Amino acid sequence: MAISLEEISTITAKGQTTIPKAVRQALGVDYGGRIAFRVSDGGVTVCRADDEDPAIDSFLSFLAADLKRHPEAVKALGPELAARITALTADVPVDLDDAIDGDVAL
């Protein structure tokens, strides 16, 4: 069963409101995060906004089209390059659950 949450927020004279902490936590957003308001059937849905990068989207579309046109261009990674990559990254600690430092939008 889905968790239901209702919070009340007041709109200021400037049309601003504070998103209650419980709602921010439920959406997984924090300071600087983006939310989307969708209005339909007399109601509003609030959800976390997907971050889109037009440059990345265009590049990925280009790659997808190129792979369709030239599937023969896809080659396996050679053992020498794989060994070099492994050697170069051997001492680099990676924790995929760690927060990213700095101003990064994912």
Summary of the structure (lengths in Angstrom):
residues: 106
radius of gyration: 22.0
end to end distance: 29.5
largest distance: 64.4
contacts: 139
relative contact order: 0.08
helix: 35%
strand: 11%
